[in-house]
Amino acid sequence: MNPHIVWIEDDVDIIGPVVEPLEEAGYRITRMTSIRSARAQLETIRRADLLLLDVIAPLGGNGPYPRYAGVQFLRELRQEHGITTPAVVFTVVIRPEVHQELRELGVLDIIGKPTLPSKLQERIERVLASLRG
């Protein structure tokens, strides 16, 4: 069966051109545009082969959101819901303390934005291959 990736990303301009080559390569992509939409689909995240998310992800709704809501949501998945889906972060955030916290939460790779779709696919394939052993 083709790998299933849940992608939490609010920037449609980024996700569109990057998702297309992944789908053409056979990946099944479930797109979520906010933390709120992701919270409503926890079982989808639990069953996915990989979670791809941004550190700066909107909560959903009109209010302000914490600067690193993606980190907080990943912590929530791990600690409150027991969801251990392998995770990769795709982000512009380069702060070492944020990267350290992500590693402590079990993030397998941190990919900087922007990147070529082919490079993103290569990194995702590498992570998935490492999970298969």
Buried (B, 14 or more C-beta within 10 A) or exposed (E): EEBBBBBBBBEEEBBEEBBEBBEEEEBBBBBBBBBBBBBEBBEBBBEBBBBBBBBBBBBBEEEEBEEBBBBBBBBBBBEEEEBEBBBBBBBEBEEEEBBEBBEEBEBBBBBEBEBEEEEBBEBBBEBBEEEEE
